[in-house]
Amino acid sequence: TCDRIKQSASGTKRRVFIIETMGGYCGYLASVGGLAAGADAAYIFEESFDIRDLQ
């Protein structure tokens, strides 16, 4: 659940969590889920990104 991920992340600042959600080619679900969970970023299908963006 999102609460367990938040609890694990609060122990350190140098972690990256990648969570895949349902939605296929629609990034709305990922965006809203990330917003609800307090994510710093949500990378979605409609917006291209590079793995270096995670650094």
PyMOL Python script that loads the backbone (N, CA, C, O; Angstrom):
from pymol import cmd

cmd.read_pdbstr("""\
ATOM      1  N   THR A   1       0.836  -1.185   0.000  1.00  0.00           N
ATOM      2  CA  THR A   1       0.000   0.000   0.000  1.00  0.00           C
ATOM      3  C   THR A   1       0.877   1.244   0.000  1.00  0.00           C
ATOM      4  O   THR A   1       2.078   1.169   0.262  1.00  0.00           O
ATOM      5  N   CYS A   2       0.284   2.360  -0.289  1.00  0.00           N
ATOM      6  CA  CYS A   2       1.029   3.621  -0.318  1.00  0.00           C
ATOM      7  C   CYS A   2       1.565   3.983   1.053  1.00  0.00           C
ATOM      8  O   CYS A   2       2.647   4.560   1.156  1.00  0.00           O
ATOM      9  N   ASP A   3       0.837   3.660   2.102  1.00  0.00           N
ATOM     10  CA  ASP A   3       1.288   3.987   3.453  1.00  0.00           C
ATOM     11  C   ASP A   3       2.577   3.250   3.801  1.00  0.00           C
ATOM     12  O   ASP A   3       3.465   3.830   4.425  1.00  0.00           O
ATOM     13  N   ARG A   4       2.693   2.006   3.416  1.00  0.00           N
ATOM     14  CA  ARG A   4       3.912   1.236   3.697  1.00  0.00           C
ATOM     15  C   ARG A   4       5.101   1.770   2.904  1.00  0.00           C
ATOM     16  O   ARG A   4       6.224   1.793   3.407  1.00  0.00           O
ATOM     17  N   ILE A   5       4.861   2.191   1.687  1.00  0.00           N
ATOM     18  CA  ILE A   5       5.938   2.762   0.881  1.00  0.00           C
ATOM     19  C   ILE A   5       6.400   4.075   1.489  1.00  0.00           C
ATOM     20  O   ILE A   5       7.602   4.326   1.568  1.00  0.00           O
ATOM     21  N   LYS A   6       5.467   4.916   1.919  1.00  0.00           N
ATOM     22  CA  LYS A   6       5.827   6.176   2.579  1.00  0.00           C
ATOM     23  C   LYS A   6       6.635   5.927   3.841  1.00  0.00           C
ATOM     24  O   LYS A   6       7.620   6.621   4.096  1.00  0.00           O
ATOM     25  N   GLN A   7       6.226   4.943   4.633  1.00  0.00           N
ATOM     26  CA  GLN A   7       6.922   4.628   5.871  1.00  0.00           C
ATOM     27  C   GLN A   7       8.347   4.163   5.577  1.00  0.00           C
ATOM     28  O   GLN A   7       9.282   4.567   6.270  1.00  0.00           O
ATOM     29  N   SER A   8       8.521   3.339   4.581  1.00  0.00           N
ATOM     30  CA  SER A   8       9.850   2.864   4.209  1.00  0.00           C
ATOM     31  C   SER A   8      10.709   4.003   3.676  1.00  0.00           C
ATOM     32  O   SER A   8      11.906   4.054   3.959  1.00  0.00           O
ATOM     33  N   ALA A   9      10.127   4.905   2.920  1.00  0.00           N
ATOM     34  CA  ALA A   9      10.870   6.014   2.327  1.00  0.00           C
ATOM     35  C   ALA A   9      11.261   7.063   3.352  1.00  0.00           C
ATOM     36  O   ALA A   9      12.231   7.790   3.138  1.00  0.00           O
ATOM     37  N   SER A  10      10.545   7.163   4.446  1.00  0.00           N
ATOM     38  CA  SER A  10      10.844   8.204   5.433  1.00  0.00           C
ATOM     39  C   SER A  10      12.145   7.938   6.178  1.00  0.00           C
ATOM     40  O   SER A  10      12.666   8.840   6.834  1.00  0.00           O
ATOM     41  N   GLY A  11      12.677   6.735   6.095  1.00  0.00           N
ATOM     42  CA  GLY A  11      13.911   6.395   6.798  1.00  0.00           C
ATOM     43  C   GLY A  11      15.165   6.933   6.146  1.00  0.00           C
ATOM     44  O   GLY A  11      16.196   7.051   6.808  1.00  0.00           O
ATOM     45  N   THR A  12      15.108   7.261   4.879  1.00  0.00           N
ATOM     46  CA  THR A  12      16.289   7.733   4.167  1.00  0.00           C
ATOM     47  C   THR A  12      15.882   8.663   3.031  1.00  0.00           C
ATOM     48  O   THR A  12      14.759   8.600   2.529  1.00  0.00           O
ATOM     49  N   LYS A  13      16.790   9.505   2.645  1.00  0.00           N
ATOM     50  CA  LYS A  13      16.522  10.451   1.560  1.00  0.00           C
ATOM     51  C   LYS A  13      17.068   9.962   0.223  1.00  0.00           C
ATOM     52  O   LYS A  13      16.760  10.555  -0.810  1.00  0.00           O
ATOM     53  N   ARG A  14      17.858   8.912   0.212  1.00  0.00           N
ATOM     54  CA  ARG A  14      18.543   8.488  -1.002  1.00  0.00           C
ATOM     55  C   ARG A  14      17.916   7.234  -1.615  1.00  0.00           C
ATOM     56  O   ARG A  14      18.634   6.327  -2.035  1.00  0.00           O
ATOM     57  N   ARG A  15      16.619   7.179  -1.669  1.00  0.00           N
ATOM     58  CA  ARG A  15      15.923   6.047  -2.265  1.00  0.00           C
ATOM     59  C   ARG A  15      15.033   6.510  -3.399  1.00  0.00           C
ATOM     60  O   ARG A  15      14.506   7.622  -3.394  1.00  0.00           O
ATOM     61  N   VAL A  16      14.884   5.637  -4.359  1.00  0.00           N
ATOM     62  CA  VAL A  16      13.952   5.870  -5.459  1.00  0.00           C
ATOM     63  C   VAL A  16      12.992   4.695  -5.485  1.00  0.00           C
ATOM     64  O   VAL A  16      13.419   3.540  -5.499  1.00  0.00           O
ATOM     65  N   PHE A  17      11.727   4.977  -5.492  1.00  0.00           N
ATOM     66  CA  PHE A  17      10.705   3.944  -5.593  1.00  0.00           C
ATOM     67  C   PHE A  17      10.026   4.077  -6.948  1.00  0.00           C
ATOM     68  O   PHE A  17       9.570   5.158  -7.320  1.00  0.00           O
ATOM     69  N   ILE A  18       9.964   2.991  -7.669  1.00  0.00           N
ATOM     70  CA  ILE A  18       9.261   2.976  -8.946  1.00  0.00           C
ATOM     71  C   ILE A  18       8.046   2.070  -8.778  1.00  0.00           C
ATOM     72  O   ILE A  18       8.173   0.881  -8.487  1.00  0.00           O
ATOM     73  N   ILE A  19       6.886   2.648  -8.964  1.00  0.00           N
ATOM     74  CA  ILE A  19       5.634   1.922  -8.767  1.00  0.00           C
ATOM     75  C   ILE A  19       4.850   1.974 -10.068  1.00  0.00           C
ATOM     76  O   ILE A  19       4.558   3.052 -10.587  1.00  0.00           O
ATOM     77  N   GLU A  20       4.516   0.817 -10.580  1.00  0.00           N
ATOM     78  CA  GLU A  20       3.739   0.735 -11.811  1.00  0.00           C
ATOM     79  C   GLU A  20       2.266   0.578 -11.450  1.00  0.00           C
ATOM     80  O   GLU A  20       1.903  -0.234 -10.599  1.00  0.00           O
ATOM     81  N   THR A  21       1.430   1.367 -12.110  1.00  0.00           N
ATOM     82  CA  THR A  21      -0.005   1.299 -11.854  1.00  0.00           C
ATOM     83  C   THR A  21      -0.737   0.801 -13.093  1.00  0.00           C
ATOM     84  O   THR A  21      -0.152   0.692 -14.170  1.00  0.00           O
ATOM     85  N   MET A  22      -1.997   0.508 -12.931  1.00  0.00           N
ATOM     86  CA  MET A  22      -2.841   0.130 -14.068  1.00  0.00           C
ATOM     87  C   MET A  22      -3.069   1.366 -14.929  1.00  0.00           C
ATOM     88  O   MET A  22      -2.779   2.489 -14.518  1.00  0.00           O
ATOM     89  N   GLY A  23      -3.582   1.145 -16.101  1.00  0.00           N
ATOM     90  CA  GLY A  23      -3.937   2.279 -16.933  1.00  0.00           C
ATOM     91  C   GLY A  23      -3.480   2.159 -18.368  1.00  0.00           C
ATOM     92  O   GLY A  23      -3.946   2.905 -19.229  1.00  0.00           O
ATOM     93  N   GLY A  24      -2.574   1.232 -18.642  1.00  0.00           N
ATOM     94  CA  GLY A  24      -2.111   1.048 -20.019  1.00  0.00           C
ATOM     95  C   GLY A  24      -1.469   2.299 -20.574  1.00  0.00           C
ATOM     96  O   GLY A  24      -0.439   2.750 -20.073  1.00  0.00           O
ATOM     97  N   TYR A  25      -2.070   2.860 -21.599  1.00  0.00           N
ATOM     98  CA  TYR A  25      -1.507   4.037 -22.261  1.00  0.00           C
ATOM     99  C   TYR A  25      -2.137   5.346 -21.789  1.00  0.00           C
ATOM    100  O   TYR A  25      -1.993   6.375 -22.448  1.00  0.00           O
ATOM    101  N   CYS A  26      -2.820   5.314 -20.672  1.00  0.00           N
ATOM    102  CA  CYS A  26      -3.453   6.511 -20.112  1.00  0.00           C
ATOM    103  C   CYS A  26      -2.761   6.864 -18.802  1.00  0.00           C
ATOM    104  O   CYS A  26      -2.839   6.101 -17.840  1.00  0.00           O
ATOM    105  N   GLY A  27      -2.095   7.995 -18.753  1.00  0.00           N
ATOM    106  CA  GLY A  27      -1.338   8.374 -17.570  1.00  0.00           C
ATOM    107  C   GLY A  27      -2.163   9.021 -16.474  1.00  0.00           C
ATOM    108  O   GLY A  27      -1.626   9.374 -15.425  1.00  0.00           O
ATOM    109  N   TYR A  28      -3.458   9.181 -16.699  1.00  0.00           N
ATOM    110  CA  TYR A  28      -4.305   9.852 -15.709  1.00  0.00           C
ATOM    111  C   TYR A  28      -4.296   9.113 -14.379  1.00  0.00           C
ATOM    112  O   TYR A  28      -4.163   9.737 -13.327  1.00  0.00           O
ATOM    113  N   LEU A  29      -4.437   7.798 -14.413  1.00  0.00           N
ATOM    114  CA  LEU A  29      -4.480   7.016 -13.177  1.00  0.00           C
ATOM    115  C   LEU A  29      -3.162   7.126 -12.414  1.00  0.00           C
ATOM    116  O   LEU A  29      -3.162   7.276 -11.192  1.00  0.00           O
ATOM    117  N   ALA A  30      -2.048   7.053 -13.128  1.00  0.00           N
ATOM    118  CA  ALA A  30      -0.743   7.188 -12.485  1.00  0.00           C
ATOM    119  C   ALA A  30      -0.568   8.587 -11.897  1.00  0.00           C
ATOM    120  O   ALA A  30      -0.045   8.734 -10.792  1.00  0.00           O
ATOM    121  N   SER A  31      -0.998   9.605 -12.622  1.00  0.00           N
ATOM    122  CA  SER A  31      -0.872  10.982 -12.137  1.00  0.00           C
ATOM    123  C   SER A  31      -1.697  11.217 -10.880  1.00  0.00           C
ATOM    124  O   SER A  31      -1.206  11.791  -9.908  1.00  0.00           O
ATOM    125  N   VAL A  32      -2.931  10.780 -10.900  1.00  0.00           N
ATOM    126  CA  VAL A  32      -3.815  10.976  -9.749  1.00  0.00           C
ATOM    127  C   VAL A  32      -3.349  10.129  -8.566  1.00  0.00           C
ATOM    128  O   VAL A  32      -3.404  10.578  -7.422  1.00  0.00           O
ATOM    129  N   GLY A  33      -2.891   8.906  -8.839  1.00  0.00           N
ATOM    130  CA  GLY A  33      -2.360   8.059  -7.768  1.00  0.00           C
ATOM    131  C   GLY A  33      -1.123   8.656  -7.136  1.00  0.00           C
ATOM    132  O   GLY A  33      -0.973   8.633  -5.915  1.00  0.00           O
ATOM    133  N   GLY A  34      -0.235   9.190  -7.955  1.00  0.00           N
ATOM    134  CA  GLY A  34       0.958   9.852  -7.433  1.00  0.00           C
ATOM    135  C   GLY A  34       0.616  11.090  -6.624  1.00  0.00           C
ATOM    136  O   GLY A  34       1.224  11.346  -5.585  1.00  0.00           O
ATOM    137  N   LEU A  35      -0.344  11.849  -7.093  1.00  0.00           N
ATOM    138  CA  LEU A  35      -0.795  13.040  -6.369  1.00  0.00           C
ATOM    139  C   LEU A  35      -1.386  12.662  -5.015  1.00  0.00           C
ATOM    140  O   LEU A  35      -1.094  13.301  -4.004  1.00  0.00           O
ATOM    141  N   ALA A  36      -2.212  11.627  -4.997  1.00  0.00           N
ATOM    142  CA  ALA A  36      -2.845  11.191  -3.750  1.00  0.00           C
ATOM    143  C   ALA A  36      -1.827  10.639  -2.758  1.00  0.00           C
ATOM    144  O   ALA A  36      -1.996  10.783  -1.547  1.00  0.00           O
ATOM    145  N   ALA A  37      -0.777  10.011  -3.267  1.00  0.00           N
ATOM    146  CA  ALA A  37       0.222   9.400  -2.391  1.00  0.00           C
ATOM    147  C   ALA A  37       1.327  10.369  -1.990  1.00  0.00           C
ATOM    148  O   ALA A  37       2.155  10.035  -1.142  1.00  0.00           O
ATOM    149  N   GLY A  38       1.356  11.552  -2.575  1.00  0.00           N
ATOM    150  CA  GLY A  38       2.379  12.528  -2.234  1.00  0.00           C
ATOM    151  C   GLY A  38       3.698  12.298  -2.943  1.00  0.00           C
ATOM    152  O   GLY A  38       4.756  12.624  -2.404  1.00  0.00           O
ATOM    153  N   ALA A  39       3.652  11.741  -4.148  1.00  0.00           N
ATOM    154  CA  ALA A  39       4.874  11.468  -4.909  1.00  0.00           C
ATOM    155  C   ALA A  39       5.537  12.771  -5.351  1.00  0.00           C
ATOM    156  O   ALA A  39       4.869  13.782  -5.564  1.00  0.00           O
ATOM    157  N   ASP A  40       6.854  12.726  -5.484  1.00  0.00           N
ATOM    158  CA  ASP A  40       7.598  13.878  -5.993  1.00  0.00           C
ATOM    159  C   ASP A  40       7.455  14.006  -7.504  1.00  0.00           C
ATOM    160  O   ASP A  40       7.530  15.109  -8.046  1.00  0.00           O
ATOM    161  N   ALA A  41       7.249  12.883  -8.184  1.00  0.00           N
ATOM    162  CA  ALA A  41       7.120  12.894  -9.641  1.00  0.00           C
ATOM    163  C   ALA A  41       6.294  11.699 -10.088  1.00  0.00           C
ATOM    164  O   ALA A  41       6.254  10.667  -9.419  1.00  0.00           O
ATOM    165  N   ALA A  42       5.641  11.854 -11.222  1.00  0.00           N
ATOM    166  CA  ALA A  42       4.920  10.747 -11.851  1.00  0.00           C
ATOM    167  C   ALA A  42       5.284  10.762 -13.330  1.00  0.00           C
ATOM    168  O   ALA A  42       4.969  11.712 -14.046  1.00  0.00           O
ATOM    169  N   TYR A  43       5.936   9.721 -13.774  1.00  0.00           N
ATOM    170  CA  TYR A  43       6.330   9.608 -15.174  1.00  0.00           C
ATOM    171  C   TYR A  43       5.264   8.812 -15.902  1.00  0.00           C
ATOM    172  O   TYR A  43       4.964   7.674 -15.541  1.00  0.00           O
ATOM    173  N   ILE A  44       4.697   9.421 -16.926  1.00  0.00           N
ATOM    174  CA  ILE A  44       3.548   8.818 -17.594  1.00  0.00           C
ATOM    175  C   ILE A  44       3.838   8.596 -19.078  1.00  0.00           C
ATOM    176  O   ILE A  44       4.783   9.155 -19.635  1.00  0.00           O
ATOM    177  N   PHE A  45       3.011   7.775 -19.693  1.00  0.00           N
ATOM    178  CA  PHE A  45       3.172   7.397 -21.093  1.00  0.00           C
ATOM    179  C   PHE A  45       3.170   8.610 -22.022  1.00  0.00           C
ATOM    180  O   PHE A  45       3.951   8.663 -22.972  1.00  0.00           O
ATOM    181  N   GLU A  46       2.318   9.559 -21.761  1.00  0.00           N
ATOM    182  CA  GLU A  46       2.164  10.705 -22.665  1.00  0.00           C
ATOM    183  C   GLU A  46       3.377  11.627 -22.687  1.00  0.00           C
ATOM    184  O   GLU A  46       3.566  12.363 -23.656  1.00  0.00           O
ATOM    185  N   GLU A  47       4.191  11.604 -21.661  1.00  0.00           N
ATOM    186  CA  GLU A  47       5.379  12.458 -21.569  1.00  0.00           C
ATOM    187  C   GLU A  47       6.622  11.581 -21.601  1.00  0.00           C
ATOM    188  O   GLU A  47       6.805  10.737 -20.723  1.00  0.00           O
ATOM    189  N   SER A  48       7.474  11.768 -22.595  1.00  0.00           N
ATOM    190  CA  SER A  48       8.692  10.957 -22.665  1.00  0.00           C
ATOM    191  C   SER A  48       9.667  11.395 -21.570  1.00  0.00           C
ATOM    192  O   SER A  48       9.693  12.559 -21.170  1.00  0.00           O
ATOM    193  N   PHE A  49      10.463  10.439 -21.099  1.00  0.00           N
ATOM    194  CA  PHE A  49      11.483  10.752 -20.108  1.00  0.00           C
ATOM    195  C   PHE A  49      12.648   9.803 -20.289  1.00  0.00           C
ATOM    196  O   PHE A  49      12.522   8.742 -20.901  1.00  0.00           O
ATOM    197  N   ASP A  50      13.774  10.198 -19.749  1.00  0.00           N
ATOM    198  CA  ASP A  50      14.997   9.412 -19.816  1.00  0.00           C
ATOM    199  C   ASP A  50      15.318   8.921 -18.414  1.00  0.00           C
ATOM    200  O   ASP A  50      14.944   9.556 -17.427  1.00  0.00           O
ATOM    201  N   ILE A  51      16.000   7.809 -18.327  1.00  0.00           N
ATOM    202  CA  ILE A  51      16.359   7.267 -17.011  1.00  0.00           C
ATOM    203  C   ILE A  51      17.198   8.271 -16.221  1.00  0.00           C
ATOM    204  O   ILE A  51      17.207   8.233 -14.991  1.00  0.00           O
ATOM    205  N   ARG A  52      17.896   9.160 -16.908  1.00  0.00           N
ATOM    206  CA  ARG A  52      18.692  10.190 -16.214  1.00  0.00           C
ATOM    207  C   ARG A  52      17.805  11.213 -15.509  1.00  0.00           C
ATOM    208  O   ARG A  52      18.274  11.936 -14.630  1.00  0.00           O
ATOM    209  N   ASP A  53      16.531  11.281 -15.887  1.00  0.00           N
ATOM    210  CA  ASP A  53      15.599  12.183 -15.207  1.00  0.00           C
ATOM    211  C   ASP A  53      15.368  11.768 -13.759  1.00  0.00           C
ATOM    212  O   ASP A  53      14.943  12.582 -12.940  1.00  0.00           O
ATOM    213  N   LEU A  54      15.643  10.510 -13.441  1.00  0.00           N
ATOM    214  CA  LEU A  54      15.442  10.022 -12.076  1.00  0.00           C
ATOM    215  C   LEU A  54      16.554  10.459 -11.132  1.00  0.00           C
ATOM    216  O   LEU A  54      16.394  10.378  -9.914  1.00  0.00           O
ATOM    217  N   GLN A  55      17.668  10.917 -11.671  1.00  0.00           N
ATOM    218  CA  GLN A  55      18.810  11.294 -10.815  1.00  0.00           C
ATOM    219  C   GLN A  55      18.590  12.631 -10.167  1.00  0.00           C
ATOM    220  O   GLN A  55      19.445  13.102  -9.418  1.00  0.00           O
TER     221      GLN A  55
END
""", "prot")
cmd.dss("prot")
cmd.show_as("cartoon", "prot")
cmd.util.cbc("prot")
cmd.orient("prot")
